[in-house]
Amino acid sequence: MPSAQPDGDVAPIDGKLPESALRGLGQRPFGVYVHVPFCATRCGYCDFNTYTAAELASSPASPQSWLDGLRGELTMAASVLGSPPVADTVFVGGGTPSLLGAAGLADVLSAVRDAFGLAADAEVTTESNPESTSREFFAGIRAAGYTRVSLGMQSAAPHVLAVLDRTHTPGRAAAAAREARAAGFAHVNLDLIYGTPGERADDLTASLDAVLEAGVDHVSAYALIVEEGTALARRIARGDLPAPDDDVLADRYEQVDAALSAAGLHWYEVSNWAKEPSAWCRHNLGYWHGGDWWGAGPGAHSHVGGVRWWNVKHPARYSELVARGSSPAAARETLSASDRRLERIMLELRLVDGLLIDVLDPDAQVEARAAAAEGLLDRDALAGVNGRFGRCVLTPRGRLLADAVVRRLT
């Protein structure tokens, strides 16, 4: 089931933002996120805001009503922002955007282009499930203007996919990646999940081998997190499966990093590796650097100038609100200076360039030096050698303990 939304302040019906949030708009990178809430089946580990056809059977929600709502929200967004900046990045996620087909994804991008326009070098990404793609699909979305594809692989081992309730067949994800590259996509990502109950080191090796053979230039790899309310959580609570082991997760992360690094894909964020900076996901970098973005669709989150808001979750309610001219926002919050500073530390510390030490208060700077002495932060980077300003950059061991390092610095 989808996770619960955070609490927040009442969002205005017209979606209006305070002048303070609009100040400087366009001087910072601006992204658009589109949430597609549809899936063919629900994976056992997933708590994203997604719905299967069976779950929507008694609802008026449909892909067409969702698309109508999306167009309405994007039109409203352009009005709220006044002189909306052109989109530097677009990311269509979900859910399973590829269920819309190439024509549907072309309509989505057309709606974004009509509302905001696209920068000449815009990065335009869509997530896709390998089973709902084909050579024709990739050719179609490439012609529509998409520049990047992110495919959910998770594992190449059949028994691991079974535990995760993934529906694609082993080998299909890598084949889809090759099809995307053949269609002209220079930037293709494959997602992996490691630490699934029953996964062996050899299983992960096979998955990594498949990723590398596919020739992609970007890999995201995430430790399995057991989210409350999911089918996987219920199986673990019943004792049907063991919970992920922290030591095993650490071993698996080191295995991923070693294999990808040896193949020329280097980390630039704790869970992301790429062949070169041009392959880094610019849209996600916007999140990690506290940029501006409008999140459109049911349950999507947005952030502009220190104001963050999130939409109602159910597709039918979302479309209903937009159809009557109301903002679909469920609630919002205004981040204080201390909130934004905290988030900057949490997010930038995860990046390969790290965090300027001057962002930290004096006590936290003392903690940073202690963390460097313990091998968690790079000593040279912290000292600012070779004319560089001092930065907090995680070491390989520090990446394993990134959350603990963040707590020490905040």
HELIX and SHEET records of a PDB file:
HELIX    1   1 GLU A   19  LEU A   22  1                                   4    
HELIX    2   2 PRO A   63  VAL A   80  1                                  18    
HELIX    3   3 PRO A   97  LEU A  100  5                                   4    
HELIX    4   4 GLY A  101  PHE A  116  1                                  16    
HELIX    5   5 PRO A  130  SER A  132  5                                   3    
HELIX    6   6 ARG A  135  ALA A  144  1                                  10    
HELIX    7   7 PRO A  158  LEU A  164  1                                   7    
HELIX    8   8 ARG A  172  ALA A  182  1                                  11    
HELIX    9   9 ALA A  201  ALA A  214  1                                  14    
HELIX   10  10 ALA A  231  ARG A  238  1                                   8    
HELIX   11  11 ASP A  246  ALA A  262  1                                  17    
HELIX   12  12 PRO A  277  ALA A  279  5                                   3    
HELIX   13  13 ARG A  282  TRP A  288  1                                   7    
HELIX   14  14 PRO A  315  ALA A  323  1                                   9    
HELIX   15  15 ALA A  337  GLU A  348  1                                  12    
HELIX   16  16 ILE A  357  VAL A  359  5                                   3    
HELIX   17  17 PRO A  362  ALA A  373  1                                  12    
HELIX   18  18 ARG A  379  ALA A  383  1                                   5    
HELIX   19  19 PRO A  396  LEU A  400  1                                   5    
HELIX   20  20 ALA A  402  LEU A  409  1                                   8    
SHEET    1   A 9 HIS A 266  GLU A 269  0                                        
SHEET    2   A 9 ASN A 272  ALA A 274 -1                                        
SHEET    3   A 9 HIS A 218  ALA A 223 -1                                        
SHEET    4   A 9 HIS A 187  TYR A 194  1                                        
SHEET    5   A 9 ARG A 148  GLN A 154  1                                        
SHEET    6   A 9 LEU A 118  SER A 128  1                                        
SHEET    7   A 9 ALA A  87  GLY A  94  1                                        
SHEET    8   A 9 PHE A  30  VAL A  36  1                                        
SHEET    9   A 9 ASP A 292  ALA A 296  1                                        
SHEET    1   B 3 HIS A 301  VAL A 304  0                                        
SHEET    2   B 3 VAL A 307  ASN A 311 -1                                        
SHEET    3   B 3 ALA A 329  THR A 334 -1                                        
SHEET    1   C 2 LEU A 355  LEU A 356  0                                        
SHEET    2   C 2 ARG A 391  CYS A 392 -1                                        
END                                                                             
